[in-house]
């Protein structure tokens, strides 16, 4: 059973390039943490409404940024202990520069894989 984190970052519009550069730099470091099974970083660029869902249509591309650009980080580990150690390593390396790019502190959703 793996342990997962879904992290939502709300990045200041004027800081998106800086944030993306930091994440590109941090990605190899994050992937090298003990116990990492999977790491994915995505940028929100689409929305979907009930019409698209009912009709089987593709999502609608977002055309403007209002308050923040949202990014999602999905991180999967073999154990909670390895996850905890990786969080400490992230905190001691990239955490503060990442936080400076954000509108609000990031949200973390943690849990164990169900199936």
Buried (B, 14 or more C-beta within 10 A) or exposed (E): EBBBBBBBBBBBEEBBEBBBEBBEEBBEEBEEBEBBEEBEBEBBEEEEEEEBEEEEEEEEEBEEBEEBBBBBBBBBBBEBEBBEBBBEBBEEBBBEBBEEBBBEEBEEEEEEEEE
